[in-house]
Amino acid sequence: MSEIEVKHLSKTFMQKDLKVDALTDISLNIEKGDIYGIIGMSGAGKSTLVRCLNFLEKPTDGQVFIEGKELSSMTERQLRQQRMKIAMIFQNFNLLSQKNSIENICFPMIIQGKTKAEARKRAKELLGIVGLSEKANSYPSQLSGGQKQRVAIARALACNPNILLCDEATSALDPQTTESILNLLKEINEKMGITIVIITHQMSVIQKICNRVAIIENGHLVENGLVSDIFAHPKSHAARELILRDAHGEISSAAAQVPEIKEGQKIRIVFTENSSFEPVIANLILQFGHPVNILFANTRDVGGVAKGEMLLQLPDDRDLRFRMEDYLRERGLELEEVDD
């Protein structure tokens, strides 16, 4: 049984007299203990989707199941109890500015009915887990962005959730701090078994930490599956575009400078750990005695494994091109034909 199951979910908003379809017929499954990414550009509907997972937004149509229990069938009281097991962290941290770190972490536990002594003991443990024991008495204004997010993570863990929803949790952070927060989330997932859902517009975040990913475009689920599979063989235009984007979500400068090629077939190749130990492109040229244009090249960290990618222009000659493609496949490369 999946930890989270979404069936044919749709969400419509009314803005004045205008009907806005934020989500249309979304179905996906998130397994217990997984790190699952939901990615899309701004306005794609991914944040609306994550808020539907705990019914902060109630879907217009469709169903959401948490551990087999359908949320729409619950009373408000049952829903509040269910939400205690579904924690959230956000881009802007949402810390209480008048409370110090340990008081912020204690806050949800006090609301839940724990004594101050019990709450403070647990809060100190959590500060240790996120590496901020020395910041117990610091206020949010005295913390860096990364430190604020660590306090927010500790607060989210205070009530022992089964699921952690992260809505653009690293978008406001620099790359180095982002990496440290992602490493912390991965450690929490491995040690505590918490299912983590990460909402982001950055493919670098997905590649760094997630096992599986769903790609949302204009409110539709256009592709989902293993991150490694989608990186190697993206089927949708949205996936291809997101793969070309850098850590800031912008089209990388190298990719942006790829010229439009009128002649010759373009292919994207992905180097795996079994194909990165020989100068395969140089050997290809020597083998067939014909030049090949390298239009774009990059290296990515996909789930802790370094993977390279290239965009090549092959010759016009169809027979020669097919033989070149077979040569590349025989050496463990994954190929896909691409258009402009």
N, C-alpha and C positions, 0 to 999 in steps of 0.2 A: 504493500500500500504506500502511495506517495505521501510525503509530508504535506505538500500543497498541491492541490489539483484545481485547475481552472477550466471550466467547460463553457464554451460558446459565450464568453463574457462580452457585453457591449455596454458602453456608457455614453449617454447623450446629455448635453447641457443646453439649457435655453438661455440665450443672451438677448434680452428684449424680445423681439419677435423672430430672432434667428435661432435655428436649431443647429447645434454643433455636435457632430459625431466624433467624440474624443477617442473612443475605442470601438472596434467592430469585430465581433465573432472571434475573440481570442481564446485559444485552448492551449494549455501547457501543463506539464507535470514537473514538480521539483521534488527530488528524492531526499529522504532524511539524511542529514549530515553533509549535504552537497554545498558547494559554493556556486551559485547560479547567477549569471549576469543577464540583465535586461538593458539593451543598448539602443539608442536612437538619437537623432539630432533634436535640437530644441523644438518643442511643439509636437513631437511625434506621438506623445501620449503615455510615455513610460512612467512618469511620476503619478499620473492618474491611475495607471495599472497597479502600482505598488500600494497606493492608498486603498484600492479595492481589495487587496489581499487581507487587510484587517478591518474592512468595512468602515474606515473613516470616510470613504466614498462608497455609497451603495450602488452596485451595478444596476443599469436600467434593465438588462436582460442577462441571463446566464447564471452560473453557479460557481461558488468558491467553497472548496472543501479543505479543512485543516485537520489532518490526521483522521480523515474519513467523516468528519462532522461538517455538515453544510451550514454556513454562517447565516444564510437568510432564514433558516428555520429556528434560529435562537431568539430568545427574549433579550431585551436590553441588558438585563442583569447577567445572563449567560454570556452575552457578547462582551461585556466589560471583563468578566472573568477570563474569557478566551484571550482578550487583548493583553492581559498580564503576561501571557506566554509568547507574545509577539512584540519585541522591542524595536524601536526605530532610532536611527541617528540621521542627522541632516547636514546640509552644506554649511549652514550658519550656526551650528552647534546647539543653539537653544538653551544655553546655561542661564541660570538665574544670577543676575549681576550683583545682587545684594548678599549672595551666599558664597562662602569659600568652597574649595573643591570638595572637601569631605561632606559639607552640608548639602551640596548639590547632589552628591551620590546618595546621601541618606534620605533625601526628600521622597522618592517613590516608595521606599520601605516604610517610612513613617505613615504615609497615606494608606499603605497596605495593612497597617496595624502593628508593626514591630515596635518594640521599645527603643528608646534612643540609644541605650547601651548596645542592644543587638545590632541596630543599624550602623552605629559607629564602628563596631568590630568588623562587620562585613565590608563597610566602606574602606577601611584601612587595608583589608585583604585585597580588595579590587584595585586600589591605588597601586599596590605592589605589583599586581598582575599587569597593569598598563605602564609600569615603570615610572610612576610619579609619586612615590612615597614622600619625597621631600617637599612636595607642593600641596600638602594636605590643607594648609591654612592660607593658601594663595587664592585671591579672587580672580574671576575671569579677566579683568582688565590687566592683571599682572602676568598673564599666561600668553604664550605664543599660539598661533593658529593650530599647530600640531598638538600642543599640550591641551588646548581646549577640546580638541576632538578626542584625545585620550580620556579626558574626564567624562566627556559625553558617552564614550564607549563603556567606561566603568559604570556610569549611571544606568545605561541600558542593560547591563548585566546584573544589576542589583537584585532584581526579582527572579533570577534564574530562568530566563526565557528559553524556549526551545528553538525560536526563530529570531533572527536579527535582520531587519530590513534597513538597508543603507541607501538613502536617497541623495545621490551626488555628494557623498560624504567626503570626497577628496578634491572636489572641484575648486575650492578656495585655497588650496595648499600648493606650495612649490613642489617640483618633481621629487626632490630628496625626501621631503616630509611625507609626500604621498606614498613613496615606497615604504617608509617606516610604518605608516598606518596600515598599508596593505599587508605587510609582514605580520603586524600585530593581529589583524583579523584572521589571517591564515593560521596563526598559532592558536588563537581562540577556537577556531573551527576544529583543529586537530586535537587539542587537549580537552575541550568541553563537549565536542560533538554537536555544536549548535549549527543548525542550517542557516546559511547566510545568503541573502538575496541582495545583489548589488545593482543599483540603478546608476547608469553613467552615460555620457556621450563620448567617452574616451576609450577607444579600442585597446590602448596600452594598458588600461586598468583591467579590462576583461582578460587580456592575454597573460597578465602577470599572475592573477589569482583564481580565475574562474575555471571550472571543469566544463560547464555547459553554458550556452548563451542563447537568448531569444532576441531577434532583431525586429524592432518596431519601426514602421514607417507610415506616417499619416494615419495612425490609429489601427493599422493592420499588422498582424504578425506575418512577416515576409520570409523568415527563415529561422530555424532553430536546430540545435544539435550540439555535438562536441565542439569545443573551441578549436581544437587542433584540426578537425575536419573542415570547419568553415574557413579557417585561415588558409588551408591548402586548396580547397575547392569551393569558394563562395559562389552561390547560385544566383543571388539577387543583386541588383544594381546597388542597393543600399549597403549590403555587406562589402562589396568591392570598394565602394567609396570610403567606408569607415576604416577599412584596412589600410588605405593610403594616407589616412590622417595621422598626424603626429600626436605627442603627449598632450598638446593643448587643444586637440580637436580640430586643428587647421590642416588643410592639405599641405603635406610636406613640400618644402621648396624643391627638392629633387623631382618629386612626382609632378609638381605643377609645371616644370620645365620640359616634360616629355613632349617632343614634337608630334604633330599629327602626321602619321605615315600613310601615304596614299597607296603604296605598293608593298607587297609582301605580307605574310601572315604574322600577326603578333601573338605571342604566347607568354603566359606567366608561369614561371617554374618556381618550385619551392624545394629548397635543400633540406633534407633530413639529416639526422646524425650519421646515417649510413652513406650519404652522398657528398659529404663536405670535406673529404680527405684527399681529393684529387682535383687538379685544374680542369674540370670537366668541360668548360666552354672552350678553353684553349685546345684541349684534345679533340673536341668536336670539329673545330676549324681545321686542324691538322688532318683528321680522319677523312673529311670530305673535300678539303681543298677549296672551301668557299667561305667568304666572310659572313659573320653574323653580327648584327648591331645590338649592343646592350643599351636599351633606352632608359632603364631605371634599375637600381639595385639597393637593397636594404637588408638589415638584420634585425630580427625581433626576438624577444624573450617570450615564448609561448609555454606557459605552465612550467617554467623553470628550465625549459629546453631551448637552446639557441637555434633559431631557424632563419635561414636566408631566403630571400626572394629576388627574382630578376624578371624584368620585362624585356623580351627579346624580339627582334624582327628577323624572321627567317626568309629564305629566298622565295621568289615567285614560283620557281619550278616545283610543281606539286609532288612529283615522285621524290625529288631530293628532299623536300620539306618533310615528307612522311618518314623517310629513312632517318633523317636527323631527329625527329621526334621519337622514333623507336630507339635510337641510340641513347637519348636522354633517359627514357623510361627504364632501359636495361641497367642504367647506373643508379637507380633508386630515386630518380627525380619525379615529382608529381607535377603534371602539366595541365593547363587549362587555356583554351583559346579565348582571346579577349578582343573587344571591338574598341572604337574610339571613346 
